[in-house]
């Protein structure tokens, strides 16, 4: 009887449908668990990456403090991109990475890549260097060392420090982060959910001055 039942088309149809239903249920449960786990991880990461007001205020002490902080560097890079001058910070970061090169065999190709991208006459992201520094850096390409871009990097750092850094400190890219949550806003406007609080902070200059 079992043999006859198992060979019945009705038996196979029912079994396949039942298995499909069970599989679908298990997949939904798995997806739900994965989603919950993912959300939990995101919340933990978000919590750990929150900036303190003290950290942000230190960015105004010096350009050094700003660009040696991951979040500060990201904010400054975004600001420079809005001004179409991100090549300066990209060059500075490339020089920092270059100085970490451990293999002597990799020095020359890495140096050439940085030179071609930021310093050469046909550079795609040419930085603003004086002729003397440019010539000296070009000469350093004959025998690249870990310090071959030091002078050029210092010149670009000074340029950013005297120019774009000062504008950054007056821009929303910095002010929206350094302003305490709800500063200048009435309690009826700032006791909101996370989304509205963010809106209040981001518009703090225009709405709450």
C-alpha positions as CSV (number, residue, x, y, z in Angstrom):
1,X,0.0,0.0,0.0
2,X,2.8,2.4,0.8
3,X,4.5,1.6,-2.5
4,X,1.3,2.3,-4.3
5,X,0.7,5.5,-2.4
6,X,4.3,6.8,-2.9
7,X,4.1,6.2,-6.6
8,X,0.8,8.1,-6.9
9,X,1.1,11.5,-8.8
10,X,-1.2,13.0,-6.1
11,X,1.4,12.0,-3.4
12,X,4.3,13.7,-5.2
13,X,2.2,16.9,-5.9
14,X,1.2,17.2,-2.3
15,X,4.7,16.5,-1.0
16,X,6.3,19.1,-3.4
17,X,3.7,21.7,-2.4
18,X,4.2,21.0,1.3
19,X,8.0,21.1,1.1
20,X,7.8,24.4,-0.9
21,X,5.6,25.9,1.8
22,X,7.9,24.7,4.6
23,X,11.0,26.0,2.8
24,X,9.4,29.3,2.2
25,X,8.6,29.6,5.9
26,X,12.1,28.8,6.9
27,X,13.6,31.3,4.4
28,X,11.3,34.0,5.7
29,X,12.3,33.2,9.3
30,X,16.0,33.2,8.3
31,X,15.7,36.5,6.4
32,X,13.9,38.0,9.4
33,X,16.7,36.9,11.7
34,X,19.4,38.2,9.3
35,X,17.6,41.5,9.1
36,X,17.4,41.8,12.8
37,X,21.0,40.9,13.2
38,X,22.0,43.4,10.5
39,X,20.0,46.2,12.1
40,X,21.5,45.4,15.5
41,X,25.0,45.6,14.1
42,X,24.3,48.9,12.3
43,X,23.0,50.4,15.5
44,X,26.1,49.3,17.4
45,X,28.4,50.7,14.7
46,X,26.4,53.9,14.6
47,X,26.6,54.3,18.3
48,X,30.4,53.6,18.3
49,X,30.9,56.2,15.5
50,X,29.1,59.0,17.1
51,X,31.2,62.2,17.4
52,X,31.5,64.0,20.7
53,X,31.3,67.8,20.7
54,X,34.8,67.8,22.2
55,X,36.2,65.9,19.3
56,X,34.6,68.2,16.7
57,X,35.8,71.3,18.5
58,X,39.4,70.1,18.4
59,X,39.2,70.2,14.6
60,X,39.1,74.0,14.9
61,X,42.4,74.0,16.8
62,X,44.5,73.0,13.8
63,X,44.3,71.5,10.4
64,X,46.5,68.8,11.8
65,X,43.8,67.7,14.2
66,X,41.2,67.8,11.5
67,X,42.8,65.6,8.9
68,X,44.3,63.1,11.3
69,X,40.8,62.3,12.5
70,X,39.0,59.9,10.1
71,X,35.6,61.6,10.4
72,X,37.3,65.0,10.2
73,X,39.2,64.1,7.1
74,X,35.9,62.8,5.5
75,X,34.1,66.1,6.3
76,X,37.0,68.2,5.0
77,X,37.2,66.1,1.8
78,X,33.5,66.6,1.2
79,X,33.9,70.3,1.7
80,X,36.8,70.5,-0.8
81,X,34.9,68.5,-3.3
82,X,32.1,71.1,-3.1
83,X,34.7,73.7,-4.0
84,X,36.2,71.5,-6.7
85,X,39.6,71.5,-5.0
86,X,39.7,68.0,-3.6
87,X,42.9,67.3,-5.4
88,X,44.8,69.0,-2.5
89,X,43.6,66.6,0.2
90,X,43.9,63.7,-2.1
91,X,47.5,64.5,-2.8
92,X,48.2,64.9,0.9
93,X,46.6,61.5,1.7
94,X,48.5,59.9,-1.2
95,X,51.8,61.2,0.3
96,X,50.9,59.8,3.7
97,X,50.2,56.4,2.3
98,X,53.3,56.5,0.2
99,X,55.5,57.1,3.3
100,X,54.2,53.8,4.7
101,X,55.7,51.9,1.8
102,X,57.9,49.1,3.2
103,X,59.2,47.5,0.0
104,X,62.0,49.4,-1.8
105,X,60.9,47.8,-5.0
106,X,57.5,49.5,-4.8
107,X,58.8,53.0,-4.2
108,X,59.5,53.9,-7.8
109,X,56.2,52.8,-9.3
110,X,54.2,54.4,-6.4
111,X,56.1,57.6,-6.7
112,X,55.6,57.8,-10.4
113,X,51.9,57.3,-10.0
114,X,51.6,60.1,-7.5
115,X,53.8,62.4,-9.7
116,X,51.8,61.7,-12.9
117,X,48.5,62.2,-11.1
118,X,49.2,65.4,-9.1
119,X,52.5,67.1,-10.2
120,X,53.4,66.5,-13.9
121,X,52.5,69.0,-16.6
122,X,49.8,66.7,-17.8
123,X,48.6,65.7,-14.3
124,X,44.9,64.9,-14.2
125,X,44.6,66.4,-10.7
126,X,47.4,68.9,-10.7
127,X,48.0,70.6,-7.4
128,X,49.2,74.2,-7.1
129,X,52.9,74.2,-6.5
130,X,55.5,76.8,-7.2
131,X,58.0,76.1,-10.0
132,X,60.9,75.6,-7.6
133,X,59.1,72.9,-5.5
134,X,57.8,71.3,-8.7
135,X,61.3,71.1,-10.2
136,X,62.8,69.7,-7.1
137,X,60.1,67.0,-6.8
138,X,60.7,66.1,-10.5
139,X,64.4,65.7,-9.7
140,X,63.5,63.4,-6.8
141,X,61.8,61.1,-9.3
142,X,65.2,60.0,-10.6
143,X,65.8,58.1,-7.3
144,X,62.6,58.1,-5.3
145,X,62.8,57.8,-1.5
146,X,60.2,57.9,1.3
147,X,60.8,61.6,1.6
148,X,60.7,62.6,-2.0
149,X,57.3,64.3,-1.7
150,X,57.9,65.9,1.7
151,X,58.4,69.5,0.5
152,X,55.5,69.4,-2.0
153,X,53.3,67.9,0.7
154,X,54.2,70.7,3.2
155,X,53.5,73.3,0.6
156,X,50.0,71.9,-0.1
157,X,49.3,71.5,3.6
158,X,50.2,75.2,4.2
159,X,48.0,76.2,1.2
160,X,45.0,74.3,2.7
161,X,45.7,75.7,6.1
162,X,45.7,79.3,5.1
163,X,42.9,79.0,2.6
164,X,40.3,76.2,2.4
165,X,40.6,75.2,6.1
166,X,39.5,78.6,7.3
167,X,36.5,78.5,5.0
168,X,35.7,75.0,6.1
169,X,35.4,76.2,9.8
170,X,32.8,78.7,8.6
171,X,30.9,76.2,6.5
172,X,27.9,74.0,7.3
173,X,30.2,71.0,6.9
174,X,31.7,72.0,10.2
175,X,29.1,74.2,11.9
176,X,26.3,71.5,11.6
177,X,28.6,69.1,13.5
178,X,29.9,71.5,16.1
179,X,26.5,73.0,17.0
180,X,24.9,71.2,20.0
181,X,21.7,69.3,19.2
182,X,18.8,71.8,19.4
183,X,20.9,74.8,20.1
184,X,18.9,78.0,19.5
185,X,15.7,76.0,18.8
186,X,12.6,76.0,20.9
187,X,11.7,72.8,22.8
188,X,8.6,72.5,20.6
189,X,10.8,72.1,17.6
190,X,13.6,70.0,18.9
191,X,11.9,67.4,21.0
192,X,11.3,65.2,18.0
193,X,12.3,61.9,16.6
194,X,15.8,61.3,15.2
195,X,15.0,62.4,11.7
196,X,13.4,65.6,12.7
197,X,16.2,66.3,15.1
198,X,18.7,65.9,12.3
199,X,16.7,68.3,10.2
200,X,16.7,70.8,13.0
201,X,20.5,70.6,13.4
202,X,21.2,70.8,9.7
203,X,19.1,73.9,9.3
204,X,20.3,75.5,12.5
205,X,22.0,78.4,10.8
206,X,19.1,79.4,8.6
207,X,16.3,78.8,11.0
208,X,17.6,79.4,14.5
209,X,20.1,82.3,14.1
